[in-house]
């Protein structure tokens, strides 16, 4: 599936997977939304279209 055209549900799932992957490599408290977005090859704005805040990403 082309990541550019994922459904909102799939994009949220991919975001959570990315956070878990980043947390395996670095201290979770140091993970920024910029780092998440960079790993996913999207903008921070794209993340916030699917999650209202960084806390919401962590809760997911």
N, C-alpha and C positions, 0 to 999 in steps of 0.2 A: 504494500500500500504506500502511496506517495505521502510522505509526512506533511507536505504542504496542504493537503486536502483532508486532514483528519477531522472526524466529528468532534464536537466539544467534549464528549465523554472520553474518546480516545486521547485527545490532547491532554485532558486532566490525568488520565492514567499514565501517559508518557511523562508528564511532569513529576508525578509521584515516583515513578521508576528512576528518573534522573536524580531526584533528591536522594533517594536511597543509595544510588551509585556514588554520588558525591560524598555522602556521609561515610561510606566505606573507605574513602581515600583521605578524608580530612575531618577535622573537628566540626561536628554539625553546627555548633554555635557560630562558626566562621563562614558558613555558606550564605552567600548573598543571592538576591534575586537576579542580579547581573550575572553571577556565575551560573545559575540555573539556566537562564536565557541563553547564555553563550554556549553552554554544553548542548542545548537543544537547537541551536542555530535559529533562534527567534529573538524578537525584541522583548524588553521587559514589559512593554505595553501589551504584547501578545499574551504574556503570562497573566496579566491583570484583567484580561478579557474573560478569563476562565476562573480566576480566583480573586476575591475582593481584597485580599491582603496576604502578606507573607505568612502570617499566623494561619490563615485558611489553607495555605499549601501544606504547612506542617501538620495541621489537623487531618488533612486528607491522607 
